[in-house]
Each structure stands twice: as C-alpha cells, then as structure tokens.
Amino acid sequence: MIINRLMHASIDVAVIAPTALKKAATTSGRADKQMMLDAVPADDREQLSKIGKTKGRYDLADAYHLAPLQF
C-alpha cells in the first residue's frame, strides 16, 4: 500500500533487499543489528545510542545507511 501510494504521487520507489543494505554498510550481507549500528560514524552513533533498543535504535541505524544509497 505504501509503495502504491508513493508511486501514485510520482515518487520513485526502490525495493532494497536487507542483505544488499547490510553489504553496502558493512561489507557483509550477514551483518547483525549491532554491526549495522557500529558502521554508523561515531558522532551519529553516539546520538543513536541514546535511543532505546525498543524505541527503534537499530531501525534508525538501518535508515541511516539506507538514506544515501541509490540502487
């Protein structure tokens, strides 16, 4: 539904496999959540570390890596 709405609004959508994101961020397609967080630059990682695990810390780390990618 989200993809459909974005496309309807003329927003380009790319579906990126989790393994592709992990490989781009850490050079390993099998990176775990902590490895993805560790791959964030120190200043930004410090900010993300203030966010609780249950509040989306690891999701934000994934989003951090996803933002600049252009597949």
C-alpha positions in Angstrom: 0.0 0.0 0.0 2.8 2.4 0.9 4.7 1.7 -2.4 1.4 2.1 -4.3 0.7 5.5 -2.7 4.3 6.7 -3.3 4.2 5.7 -6.9 0.8 7.3 -7.4 2.4 10.5 -6.1 5.1 10.2 -8.7 7.8 9.4 -6.1 10.4 6.9 -7.3 10.5 3.7 -5.2 13.3 1.2 -5.0 13.0 -2.0 -3.1 16.3 -2.9 -1.5 17.0 -6.3 0.0 18.2 -6.3 3.6 21.3 -8.2 2.6 22.2 -5.6 0.0 21.8 -2.8 2.5 23.9 -4.7 5.1 26.7 -5.4 2.5 26.8 -1.7 1.4 27.1 -0.6 5.0 29.4 -3.2 6.5 30.8 -5.3 3.5 28.9 -8.3 5.0 25.4 -9.3 3.8 25.1 -11.1 7.1 25.7 -8.2 9.4 23.7 -8.2 12.6 21.9 -5.2 14.2 24.9 -4.2 16.3 27.3 -4.4 13.3 24.9 -2.0 11.4 24.9 0.4 14.4 28.7 0.1 14.7 29.1 1.1 11.0 27.4 4.5 11.7 30.0 7.3 12.1 31.0 7.9 15.7 29.2 11.2 16.2 25.9 9.9 14.8 26.3 6.6 16.5 26.6 8.4 19.8 23.2 10.1 19.1 21.6 6.8 18.1 22.9 5.1 21.2 20.8 7.5 23.3 17.7 5.9 21.8 16.5 2.7 23.4 16.6 -0.6 21.6 12.8 -0.9 21.9 12.4 2.7 20.6 13.9 1.9 17.3 17.7 2.4 17.7 18.5 -0.4 15.2 15.8 0.7 12.7 17.3 4.2 12.7 20.8 2.7 12.1 19.4 0.9 9.1 17.6 4.0 7.9 20.9 6.0 8.3 22.6 3.6 5.9 19.6 3.5 3.5 19.3 7.2 3.1 22.3 7.9 0.8 22.0 4.7 -1.3 21.0 4.9 -4.9 20.4 1.5 -6.4 
